Amino acid sequence: MDFLYKYCYKACFLPGESTPICLTGHSRRGDCAFCEQKARFFDFRLTIITLPAFFKEEAECIGRLFEAGLESLHLRKPGCSETEMRDLIETIAPQYRCRMIIHGHHHLAKEYGLKGIHLNSTCETVPEGYDDMIAGRSCHSVGEAAHYGRICDYVFLSPVFDSISKKGYRAAFSLSELAASFKDGTLGHNVIALGGIDDSNIIPVAEAGFAGAALLGYIWENPLERFNTIRQKISSK
């Protein structure tokens, strides 16, 4: 089914027809700006990145987020030992491991059946035997995101706004420029916004054309409440 009609709630199939139509009368993707916007929001995904440092009751917080509907969590603990990462994974309910992407200690992804791996400077290409897993990387320019977006399953592009967790780390782009890059096809449909994302700017991020947003600094002050707040903002569009 065409992407637009798969997600637009104004589409339906007429009896005996195999092609869906828009209930407002538009027969092709692009005819209806309203439907195009709805398709974008229905497909927009939220992911959360862990704080760099471990903290008490972290596994419990993560579990509550998964219970609330979080689809993707990035386990990012720079400099942590394999034992520390293993301990965190093992304290999270096993049924949620398939929603976690790990940064570093990639072999644990195989061992625990995680969702995927995040590549970095020490592992820039997908290791042999990991082709069945999601793999992505971080990018800091449109050109870099365009290049790796054709190779990886997803890419983070940052900083879209001034970073919340990294003071002094300023936005590197304007949303209008990024929207133009999505519109002309420079950026693909697997680019995730990172950097300074909160409930005040999540809608413009989705409207620009990003596939989703990664939350870090904003989310961890009150994880469950803020996750629900930002998700409700998206679903209300």
Buried (B, 14 or more C-beta within 10 A) or exposed (E): EEBBBEBBEBBEEEEEEEEBBBEEEBEEBEEBEEBBBBBBBBBBBBBBBBBEEBEEEBBEBBBBBBEEEBEBBBBBBEEBEEEEBBEBBEEBEEEBBEBBBBBBBBEBBBEBEBBBBBBBEEBEEBBEEBEEBBBBBBBBEBEBBBEBBEEBBBBBBBBBBBBBBBEEBEBBBEBEEBBBBBEEEBBBBBBBBBBBBBBEBBBBBBBBBBBBBBBBBBBBEEBBEBBBBBBEBBEEB
